[in-house]
């Protein structure tokens, strides 16, 4: 099956990806080790990923937007390392729709 692409934030992304970016903006915090931490928006990481000149090279968010979870560029709010591979104890996130 051939994947469809759309233009979003100036990048060619897989159809359905814009909805993932929009959903990521509602996830303002991560629970790490039982404490809530504000997520690090694109452009606020310790390393310069070029947010002033282009969207995130992994998840296509714009400067100031929150990365799509599991983005390679997202910084851990607790340790500042790469959120995807740091050793911090991320708590499982409950889906608000399922928590009734």
N, C-alpha and C positions, 0 to 999 in steps of 0.2 A: 504494500500500500504506500503510495506516494504521499509524503507530508506536505501540507500546505503552509505557506509562510505569509506573514503580514508585516507591514512597516509599523514600528512603534518606537517612540523616543529616538527617531533617526536611525534605527537599526532594523535589519531584517531578522525577525524572530518567528519561531514556530507558532502557528495558529493556536490560540488558547493561552499563550504566554502573557499577553497583556492583562488577562484576568488574574494570573498568579501574582504579577507585580502589584496590582490594585489590592488584592487580598493581603499581601505582605505589609501594606501600609497600616492595616488594622492591628497587626501584631506589634505593639509598641514596646513590649518587654519580653524578656526571657527569665524563667526561674532557674537559677543556678545555685545548687547547694542549699535549696530552701529559701533563697533570697531573690527578690525581683530586681533586675537590672534593666535600665533603659537600653534598647538596642542602639548600635552605632550606625548612623546613616552614612551613605556613600559620600566620601569627601571628608569625613571626620576620622578616618582610620589613621593610625600612626604613620603609615607609609603613603606616599603620594601615588595614587593610581590614575592620575590624570582627570579627575572629576571636573576640573575647570574647562576641559577641552572636549570631553566625550563621555557618553554613557558608560556604565560599568561594562567591562569587557567580558564578564561572565554572565550576568543576569539582566543587563540592559537598563537598570534603573538610572535615573538622573541624579545629579548632585543634590543632596538633601533628602532623597528618598531612602527608605529602608530596603535593604537587599532582600531578594527572594530567599527564604530559608534554604540552607545548604549551598549557598553561593560560595565559590572559592575565595572571593575577595572580602566577605564580611568578617569584621574583627569581633572577637569575643569581648563582651562588655565587662567581663570580670577580670581577665588577665591581659587583654590587648593582643593576644595571639590570633591565629587563624581560627575562627569559630568552628569551622568544619573539622578541624583535627587537633584542637587543644585538649588538654587533659582535665578541663573543668567538668564538674559534675552537673551537666544539664539535666533538669527534671523533665519528665515527659509532659508535653503540652496537651491539655485537654481541649478538645474541640467544643467551643461554647454551645454549639447547636446540640451536641450530644449530652451535655451536662444539664440534665433536667431532673 
